[in-house]
Structure formats: C-alpha cells, structure tokens
Amino acid sequence: MMQFFEKFFPNVVPLWNGDDGVVDAINQTLYMTFWTSLVAGIIGLLLGIILLVTDEHGILENRPFYSVLDKVVNVFRSIPFVILLAILNGVTRVIVGTGIGSTAALVPLIVGSAPFYARQVQNALLTVDAGVVEAAQAMGTSPVGIIFRVYLREGLSELIRVSVLTIISIIGLTAMAGAIGGGGLGNLAINTGYLRYENDVIWVSLIFILVMVFIVQFIGDLLARKTHH
C-alpha cells in the first residue's frame, strides 16, 4: 500500500502528518464544518421560523417586520463569500483576535451560512400542509405549539434535506476560506498543491472533500427516508 502511495502520490506521503499536513488539514476542515453547521444551524433555524410565521398569512403575521428581515437575509445571502471574508476581516479580528486560521474563518462562515439556511428552512416548512396548521389553530393550539408540534414535526423530513444541502455548501465554503488563510483542505490544495505544481496533493484534497460530502449526503438521505411520512 505504501509503495502505491509513493508511486502515485509522491508529494502526499511526506505531508501526511505534522503541521499543515493532510491529517491536520482534514481535522481543520471538520472543525470548521462542525462549528459552522452548529451555530449557523441554530441561527438559521430561528430566522427561518421567524420568516415563516411573520409572513403574509403566517400565524404571527407582521408584514413590516417580515419585510425588513427578508431584505436583510437576502442581502447577506447574496454577498459572495470571498468578499464577505474581506468585509468581516476587522470584525473577525475583534472577536477572535486574528484574521487567519480555522477559528477566524468561523465568523464569515457563520455569517454567510446562517441566512442561506434560514431561507432553506422557510421554504422547507412552507411544504407543511396548510390544512394541518388551520386544524391546530382551530383546536386552540398556541403559536409556539404550532411551531413545534406542526411545522417542525411535519416538516422534519424536508428540514433534514435542506440541512444536508447547507452542510455540503459549508464544506465547499471551508475550502474557499482555506485558500486564503483559513486552513483545511482548501489551503492544502491551493497553497501546497497548486502553487507548488504538486497535482497529487490537489487530488488528495479533492478526494477527502468528496468523501465528506458523500458521507453527509448518505446519512442525510437515510434520516430523511426514516422521518418521511
């Protein structure tokens, strides 16, 4: 096996362990993906629910509030991630103390992912049958009860699907963040592989990113099927 790697990936073997090596890059990508998914997931879920219930015909309809929040979400969702990294560099330095590294990358990753997920959550919960919501209202269920017992319960399968889509998007964003100093597999592919003309390093980085995507997709599809009804 080692002979195979030395033959087809000669530049990868010396980089496997140690600082800025392959293992280190994988850990950094997993670190950024996990914390971004967790924090942006919580923020995005809350924003998505608020957008849903305050929209026209929502259970807590508030058009002025919805209009403002809707525009804010659209603005942040539309900013290219590379530009967002530059814009938030000062904020990142204040919060984290540095603008470089995996922890510093979390700030723009969260800011960029939360609005995207919020819109996905809103669209997912809109698939819940309006008749079920009306029935719950007729029974005197409180707005909070409708959110948890109807929207989140009935829309769970779709929520899982959009969550998978968001996590896969985050994995891609971590690679972009890594390319400009955020660490991870993106940093390994660009700063080590591309700039040094070591194509085998690029391919190994790509393979590990694809493996992460396939695992997330497989688990997500499995959970979505089990919760579908």
Residue pairs with C-beta under 8 A, 6 or more apart in sequence:
2 13
5 12
5 13
6 13
8 200
9 200
9 201
9 203
9 204
10 200
11 193
11 196
11 198
11 200
11 201
12 22
12 200
12 201
12 204
15 21
15 22
15 188
15 192
15 201
16 22
16 23
17 23
17 24
18 24
20 183
20 187
20 188
20 192
22 188
22 204
22 205
22 208
25 178
25 183
25 184
25 185
25 187
25 188
25 205
25 208
26 185
26 208
28 102
28 178
28 182
28 183
28 184
28 185
28 187
29 171
29 174
29 175
29 178
29 184
29 185
29 186
29 208
29 209
29 212
30 212
31 102
32 102
32 105
32 106
32 109
32 170
32 174
32 177
32 182
32 183
32 184
33 167
33 170
33 171
33 174
33 212
35 106
36 106
36 109
36 110
36 113
36 170
36 173
36 174
37 113
37 166
37 167
37 170
39 106
39 110
39 114
40 109
40 110
40 113
40 114
40 117
40 166
40 170
41 117
41 163
41 166
43 110
43 114
43 117
43 118
44 113
44 114
44 115
44 116
44 117
44 118
44 120
44 121
44 166
45 117
45 118
45 121
46 118
47 69
47 73
47 114
47 115
47 118
47 121
48 117
48 118
48 119
48 120
48 121
48 122
48 124
48 125
49 121
49 125
49 147
49 151
50 69
51 66
51 69
51 70
51 73
51 118
51 119
51 121
51 122
52 58
52 121
52 122
52 125
52 126
52 151
53 59
53 60
53 61
53 143
53 147
54 60
54 61
54 62
54 63
54 65
54 66
54 69
55 61
55 66
55 122
56 63
56 66
58 66
59 133
59 137
59 143
59 146
59 147
60 143
72 115
73 115
73 118
73 119
74 115
76 84
76 111
76 112
76 114
76 115
77 115
77 116
77 119
79 87
79 112
81 108
81 112
81 173
81 176
81 177
82 176
82 180
84 108
84 111
84 112
85 105
85 108
85 177
85 180
88 107
88 108
88 111
89 99
91 107
92 98
92 99
92 104
92 107
92 108
93 99
93 104
95 107
96 103
96 104
96 106
96 107
98 104
99 181
100 181
100 182
101 181
101 182
101 183
102 182
102 183
102 184
104 181
104 182
105 174
105 177
105 178
105 182
105 183
105 184
108 177
109 170
109 173
109 174
109 177
112 173
113 166
113 169
113 170
113 173
116 166
116 169
117 162
117 163
117 166
120 162
120 163
120 165
120 166
121 159
121 162
123 162
124 155
124 158
124 159
124 161
124 162
125 151
125 152
125 155
125 158
125 159
127 155
127 158
128 150
128 151
128 154
128 155
129 154
132 150
132 154
133 146
133 150
133 151
136 145
136 146
136 149
136 150
137 146
141 149
141 150
152 159
156 227
157 224
157 227
157 228
157 229
160 220
160 223
160 224
160 227
161 220
161 224
163 220
164 216
164 217
164 219
164 220
164 221
164 224
167 216
167 220
168 213
168 216
168 217
171 209
171 212
171 213
171 216
172 209
174 182
174 184
174 185
174 186
175 184
175 185
175 186
175 189
175 205
175 209
176 186
177 184
177 186
178 184
178 185
178 186
178 187
178 188
178 189
178 190
179 186
179 187
179 189
179 190
179 191
181 187
185 205
185 208
185 209
186 205
188 201
188 205
189 201
189 202
189 205
189 206
192 198
192 201
193 199
193 200
193 201
193 202
193 205
194 202
